[in-house]
Amino acid sequence: MPQDFQASCLLNPLPVPAYLWDIETQKVFAANDALLQLLGYSEEELCKLDWRNLVVAEEIITAQRAIDVGAIMKAVRWHWRKKDGTVIGVTLASRRTPFVDDNGRVRDVYVALVLNVGQDGSVPAMEAFP
């Protein structure tokens, strides 16, 4: 059973890995199958993780700064750690928005899309959030 059925209905049809991240709890609360396959986690495992378990140690301070600043309208490259420990480059685009979950609770979330895996022409996180 998905963590949030409404969120799964929103995310699963997307052709790219995607997730919803709750700003208050600072946790992923929904992810599509493409993201789960990319990272090697089940949805239940991913939703229990602290986000710092995904971001490489060198980018944690930058990621916290990004959370404090809020979403920016440019693709940003981060380095994530998959369940097996492999580090991959991911280019994210995110947008802050309200989302009504299955229980009718309005959450302040980021909806994020993984636009690319690997190195590309996106802005490195440390440059986007100096």
C-alpha positions in Angstrom: 0.0 0.0 0.0 1.5 3.4 -1.0 2.2 5.9 1.8 -0.3 8.4 0.2 -2.6 7.2 -2.5 -3.3 10.7 -3.9 0.4 11.4 -4.2 1.0 8.0 -5.9 -1.8 8.8 -8.4 -0.1 12.2 -9.1 3.5 10.9 -9.3 3.4 7.4 -10.9 2.3 8.5 -14.4 5.3 10.8 -14.7 8.0 9.5 -17.1 10.8 10.6 -14.7 11.7 9.8 -11.1 9.7 12.1 -8.8 8.9 12.6 -5.1 7.0 14.8 -2.7 9.0 16.1 0.3 7.2 17.5 3.3 8.8 20.7 4.5 7.5 20.4 8.1 8.7 16.8 8.7 11.7 17.1 6.2 10.9 13.6 4.9 9.8 12.2 1.6 6.2 11.1 1.9 5.6 9.8 -1.6 7.8 8.7 -4.5 7.0 7.2 -7.8 8.2 3.8 -9.0 10.9 5.3 -11.2 12.6 7.0 -8.2 12.3 3.8 -6.1 13.9 1.8 -8.9 16.7 4.4 -9.4 17.6 4.4 -5.7 16.9 0.8 -4.8 14.5 1.5 -1.9 10.9 0.5 -1.3 8.6 3.4 -0.8 8.3 2.5 2.9 12.1 2.5 3.4 12.5 5.8 1.5 9.8 7.5 3.5 11.4 6.5 6.8 14.9 7.9 5.8 16.2 11.2 7.0 17.1 13.1 3.8 20.7 13.4 5.0 21.0 9.7 4.4 20.5 10.3 0.6 22.7 13.4 0.1 26.5 12.9 0.1 28.2 14.3 3.3 29.9 17.1 1.3 26.5 18.5 0.2 24.5 18.3 3.5 25.2 21.9 4.6 24.4 23.1 1.0 21.2 21.1 1.1 20.2 22.6 4.4 20.9 26.1 2.9 18.7 25.1 -0.1 15.9 24.1 2.2 16.2 27.4 4.0 16.3 29.5 0.8 13.5 27.6 -0.9 13.1 26.3 -4.4 14.8 28.1 -7.2 13.8 28.0 -10.8 16.8 26.3 -12.3 17.9 22.7 -12.5 20.4 21.8 -9.8 22.8 18.9 -9.7 23.1 16.9 -6.4 24.9 13.8 -5.5 22.8 11.1 -3.9 23.7 7.8 -2.3 21.6 4.8 -3.5 20.6 2.0 -1.1 23.6 -0.1 -2.2 26.0 2.9 -1.4 26.6 3.9 -5.0 26.8 7.7 -5.5 25.0 9.1 -8.5 24.6 12.6 -9.8 21.0 13.7 -10.1 19.7 16.9 -11.6 16.5 18.1 -9.8 13.9 20.6 -10.5 11.6 21.4 -7.6 8.7 23.6 -6.7 7.1 24.4 -3.4 3.4 23.9 -3.3 0.5 23.0 -1.0 -0.7 19.4 -1.3 -3.8 17.9 0.2 -3.0 14.3 1.4 -5.3 11.3 1.8 -6.4 12.5 5.3 -7.4 16.0 4.0 -4.4 17.6 5.6 -2.8 20.4 3.7 1.0 19.9 3.6 3.6 22.4 2.5 5.7 20.3 0.1 8.3 20.3 -2.6 7.4 18.3 -5.7 10.7 17.3 -7.2 11.5 15.8 -10.6 14.8 14.0 -11.4 15.5 15.5 -14.8 18.8 13.7 -15.5 21.1 11.1 -13.9 24.8 11.6 -14.3 26.8 14.7 -15.2 25.1 17.3 -17.4 25.1 21.1 -17.9 23.0 21.8 -14.7 24.2 24.1 -11.9 26.1 22.2 -9.2 24.3 22.5 -5.8 27.3 24.3 -4.2 27.1 27.0 -6.8 23.3 27.4 -6.7 23.3 27.7 -2.9 26.6 29.3 -1.9 
